[in-house]
Amino acid sequence: MILILSFLLTPDDPGLPFIENAVLRGEIEYNLSVFPVSSRMVKGEIPGRNGRAEGYFNGDTFYLYTELNLSPFTLGIRVDRPSSPEERPWPSQDSILGATFPRGYFLLENENWYLLLGREKPVWGPGYQKLLLGADHPSMDMFYLFSYRFPKILTFTSFSSFLERSVMDTAIGPERRYLTGHRLDFDFGKLKFAFSEVVLYGGEGRQPELYYMNPLLLFYGEQYNVHIDDNILWDLEIRYIHKPSLQVYGELLVDDFQYNPEDVESPMLGGIAGVLLSLPDLDYLRIEYGAICAWVYNQPRPRNRYVHHGRIIGSKYGPDADLLVIEARKELSPECMIEGVLRYWRKGENTPFTPYPDVHSEDADTAFQEWFLTGKVTTKVEGGAYITFFSGNWYMKLGWEKAFRGWIGYSW
């Protein structure tokens, strides 16, 4: 368990009105071992503590958010008019102070397994983008998060969690929503791949379903047999390590695929492909391209949209988008490292909150005719450069980010 304090000044939030302005980025972090640090956290199998403070200032706009971590508990405080349902103004609606607990859990573990009970955020995916379980949504309240490593090649992971309630489908009251998932990781040395399945379901008065909480069952088969339209997503990851200086990886997300000829809906797929290189003049170079179809993360029933507190549970860049990323890193000395990133991003009009077309209507074919980069498309090129200084347990990271250009105009 660790104590983390950090400072961050960054324009990463795309909802901020001044995202295209150059903003200085700074970050300071100190790790203090209060209790023994979890080995699962060190290996990256459980997300590390990302305590931070974020500040934005542009003219009359001011925003400050800070997290204080005394692992495994996290307290987040926001100074601004909270815009997320998870951050209610305090002590009154006119206040600019809000607070939440982003994380807090009880963890049992040994060398081959761990069991987590409480609030956390599982993150799955091999690349810069995480198509199934990303890192940019609020944490979830877990029934459990369990992982077991079998001898040699296989690791099994399962979780079941609460999401925030939906008020979209009923006038009676909020509807309960749940997210459950399971995953198999195979490690054959140089070749590694994983298969994951998640289901988002809920409804007025609906309780957690035991057949979804059983990690050994295929969720799609259970849903099909009970004739309920829940939102199931499949994900396949693959990574090949040719040698330490060359790795290639990919990810395929299947939100929905129409195998019935009578269905009019377009394919709902997402994918990424990337390469990691170590070069004589660079310690690390990543080149990655990803694309997500227009109706991914959406669903006919609003309560089943793949969102949590208004944010996408998967990739924050999708749906109806593609992204090309180039990242580079160079260690100048044991005390200094430089990094750079370049992002080319195109985004269509669809979001997970776009009203879903009626598949039985006469114009359903037209509604699904555009399935990628629909309507007016926004194009943006963003870049950043960073330098990090290390000294003992301290590090300081400074950088600059800028959106070079952006426009709206053409249709796909």
Secondary structure, 3 states (H helix, E strand, C coil): CEEEEEEECCCCCCCCCCCCCCEEEEEEEEEEECCCCCHHHHCCCCCCCCCCEEEEEECCEEEEEEEEEECCEEEEEEECCCCCCCCCEECCCCCCEEEEEEEEEEEEECCCEEEEEEEECCCECCCCCCCCECCCCCCEEEEEEEEEECCCCEEEEEEEEECCCECCCCCCCCEEEEEEEEEEEEEECCEEEEEEEEEEEEECCCCCCHHHHCCCCCHHHHHHHHCCCCEEEEEEEEEEEEECCEEEEEEEEEEECCCCCCCCCCCEEEEEEEEEEEECCEEEEEEEEEEECCCCCCCCCHHHCCEECCEECCCCCCCCEEEEEEEEEEEEECCEEEEEEEEEEEECCCCCCCCCCCCCCCCHHHHCCCCCCCCEEEEEEEEEEEEEEEECCEEEEEEEEEEEEEEEEEEC
